[in-house]
Amino acid sequence: MEELVIEAPLLLPEQGVVGVQLLIGGADGEGRCGFEVYSRVEVAAGLFAGSDDGDVGVGWVHHASGVLVAGVEVGGFEGWSSVWPPAGAVAVAGSVYDQLGGGGGFHYGPAFQRVRAVWRRGEELFAEVALDADHVGEAAGFGLHPALLNAAWHAAPDLLGEQRLGGFPVSFAWGGVSLVARGAAALRVAIGSAEGGGLRLRAVDELGVPVLSVESVQFRRVDAVQLGRVGARRLDWLHRVEWVAVQCPPEGVVSGVAVVDRGGPVELAGEGVECYADLEGLVAAVGAGGRVPEVVLASVPMAAAGVGGVRGGLYDVLGLVQGWLGEPVLVGSRLVVVTRGAVAVGEGEVPDLAGAVVEGLVRSAASEHPGRFMVLDLDDSAASWAAVPAALAQRDESRLAVRDGVVWVPRLVAVSEQVGELVGGSVFDPGATVLITGGTGV
């Protein structure tokens, strides 16, 4: 590998699957091939973020690019690998993990703490690294086990100098990487300064057979907060509900409107609107030969204060929904439940608790019985009541809100850009509501 530039680290979730895509271009006249590395996360079983066609696009995060080349001669193993530890090398006391551990909020688990011994000779470091017993069997499945490669760099924290101050050193640019032998479970490594900065590395196995040559690796400082932001930016599958204003015709085209006065507002009563005291009255009128309305509005009375009032209002609307579904003469009509302030459309709005509960109930009914229900949330302005006919003409919607005469509809919008700006590494806005499912423990 002639070069590798890492633009964004690949963060693995504690659970789930990450799909990785490696794209390798055709060789040029000198045998060099460019390559790109992408990933995307699995948001549900078998469902990945973004497109499903496998093409790089929405949902894919670009991590790295580089150049591959074949037939490179490798050297630099002479003079130190034949005698171990090398002549003149002095053992370094103490654990390298005392220097690495906790830097920038990072901690290495046991599988990565594999440095067995370190020696120093001038500006060169020599080290022994080996996989633990639980991972030795994995070595044959890799060109070079990642935990072993990672451990090799752990031997040289003090060679990084200013590159590790104020954070944790993470490699981002590699040059002249050659894997000579596969499947090593233990390494003897020599690390020194590379031309132009960074570090160079040579590694052999316990018999002195060359395994890996790295001409140059550049490091940069990162901390846990920065990585949290990188993880947040890749969550382009995370969405939130945003209310969007829509243009409606001045007068909606609805063939028949009826109002069921259930103790709520009846501002729609007027010419062309039939009013009934309750649902039974409407059904009786239709049974007697009256017109079947396309839309029936039923307002939600103001709930009494306290939990009992919320519960009472919920059961009241539940009875209305069940009664509606039980009337065959109304199967072609839509019930529009009118709430007041049940949803937060604009900045500073706080949903009414009782109204929000009712709104959720009716939305559930609408999902189970498409076309039979709608929630219409209003404010107290006369302009909003005047806009109701236009709102009712939005037949494809099951949720609407009207504020100061303007009709709003909910839409899903990606929140990855906003999430990426959060501080502290959190991928959720601490001031927002988060729904946790499956929490059935006591």
TAJO-V868463 format. One record per pair of residues at least 6 apart in sequence whose ideal C-beta (glycine too) atoms are under 8 Angstrom apart, sorted by the first residue. I is the first residue (numbers start at 1). J is the second residue. Records with the same first field share a line. If there is no record, write none. Layout:
I=J  J
//
This chain:
1=66  67  68  69  174  176  177  178
2=32  66  67  68  69  72  175  176
3=66  67  173  174  175
4=64  65  66  173  174  175  177
5=64  65  66  172  173  174
6=63  64  171  172  173
7=62  63  64  65
8=61  62  63  230  234
9=63  170  222  227  230
10=18  20  37  39  63
11=227  230  231  234
12=18
13=41
16=41  42
17=41  42
18=39  40  41  42
19=39  40  41  42  48
20=37  38  39
21=37  38  39  40  54  56  60
22=35  36  37
23=35  36  37  38  56
24=33  34  35  68
25=33  34  35
26=33
27=33
30=69
31=69  70  71
32=67  68  69
33=67  68  69
34=65  66  67  68
35=65  66  67  68
36=56  62  64  65
37=62  63  64  65
38=56  60  61  62  63
39=60  61  63  234
40=48  49  50  59  60  61
41=48  49  234  235  237
42=48  49
43=49  237
48=59
49=58  59  235  236  237
50=57  58  59  60  236  237
51=57  58  59
58=236
59=236  237
61=233  234
66=174
72=176  178
74=178  180  210  213
75=213
76=200  202  213
77=202  204  210  213
79=86
80=86  124  126  190  202
81=188  190  202  204  208  210
82=208
84=188  208
85=91  117  119  126
86=119  121  126  190
88=121
89=119  120  121  124  126
90=119  120  121
91=117  118  119
92=118  119  120  125
95=115
96=115  118  154  155  157
97=108  113  115  154
99=157  158
100=106  108  154  157  168
101=107  108
103=164  167  168  169
104=166  167  168  221  222  223  224
105=168  223  224  225
106=168  224
108=154
110=132
111=132  134  135  147
112=147  150  151  154
113=151  154
114=129  130  131  132  147  148  151  154
115=127  128  129  151  154  155
116=127  128  129  130
117=127  128
118=125  126  127  155
119=125  126  127
120=126
123=159  192  193
124=190  191  192
125=155  156  159  190  191  192
126=155  188  189  190  191
127=152  155  156  188  189  191
128=186  187  188  189
129=148  151  152  154  155  186  187  189
130=148  185  186  187
131=138  139  145  147  148  185  186
135=145  147
136=185
138=145
139=145  148  183  184  185
140=182  183
141=183
142=182  183
143=179  182  183
144=179  182  184  211  212
145=184  185
148=184  185  186  187
149=212
152=187  189  191  201  203
153=171  191  199  201  217
155=189  191
156=191  199
157=164  169
159=191  192  193  199
160=169  199  219
163=169  219  220  221
164=219  221
165=221
166=221  223
167=221  222  223  226
168=221  222  223
169=219  220  221
170=219  220  221  222
171=217  218  219
172=218  219  220
173=198  216  217  218
174=214  216  217  218
175=214  215  216  217
176=213  214  215  216
177=212  213  214  215
178=212  213  214
179=211  212
180=210  211  212  213
181=205  209  210  211
184=203  205  211
186=205  206
187=203  204  205  211  212
188=203  204  205  206  208
189=201  202  203
190=201  202  203
191=199  200  201
192=199  200
193=199  200
194=200  215  216  217
195=216
196=216
197=218
198=216  217  218  219
199=216  217  219
200=214  215  216  217
201=212  213  214  217
202=210  212  213  214
203=210  211  212  213
204=210  211
205=211
224=425
225=423  424  425
227=425
228=422  424  425  426  427
229=420  421  422  425
231=425  427
232=416  419  420  422  427
233=416  417  419  420
234=416
235=416  419  427
236=414  416
238=414  415  416  419  427
239=412  413  414  415
240=412  413  415  432
241=410  411  412  413
242=410  411  412  413
243=343  345  346  401  408  409  410  411
244=408  409  410  411
245=406  407  408
246=394  407  408  409
248=387  390  391  393  394  407
249=390  393
250=390
251=389  390
252=389  390  391  392  393  394
253=393
254=294  295  389  392  393
255=294
256=274  291  292  293  294  295
257=268  272  273  274  293  294  295  296  297  389  392
258=273  274  275  276  282  293  295  296  297
259=266  268  269  273  274  275  276  296  297  298  299
260=275  276  277  278  279  281  282  296  297  298
261=269  275  276  277  278  299
262=278  298  299  300  301  316  320
263=299  301
264=298  299  300  301  302  338
265=299  338
266=275  299
267=385
268=297  385  388
269=275
274=285  290  291  293
276=282  285
279=298  320  323  324  327
282=293  296  330
283=327  329  330
286=292  329  330
287=329
292=329  330  332  333
293=333
294=332  333  334
295=333  334  336  392
296=330  333  334  335  336
297=336  338  376  388
298=320  335  336  337  338
299=337  338
300=313  316  317  337  338  339  340  354  355  358
301=313  316
302=340
303=309  310  312  313  354  355
304=312  313
309=354
310=353  354  357
313=354  357  358
314=354  357  358  361
317=337  358  361  362
318=361
320=335  337
321=335  361  362  365  373
324=330  335  372  373
325=365  369  372
334=371  372  373  374  395
335=372  373  374
336=373  374  375  376  392
337=358  359  362  373  374  375  376
338=376  377  378
339=352  355  358  359  375  376  377  378
340=352  355  377  378  379  380
341=349  351  352  355  377  379
342=351  352  355  356  358  359  375  377
343=349  351  356  359  377  399  401  410
344=350  351
345=377  401  403  408
346=403
355=377
359=375  377  399
362=373  374  375
363=375  398  399
365=372  373
366=372  373  374  375  398  399
367=398
370=398
373=398
374=397  398  399  400
375=398  399  400
376=388  391  392  400  401  402
377=399  400  401  402
378=384  385  388  401  402
379=402  403  404
381=403  404  405
383=404  405
384=402  403  404  405
386=405
387=402  405  406  407
388=402
390=407
391=400  402  407
394=400  407  409
397=409
399=409  410
400=407  408  409
401=407  408  409
402=408
418=429
419=427  428  429
422=428  429
428=434
//
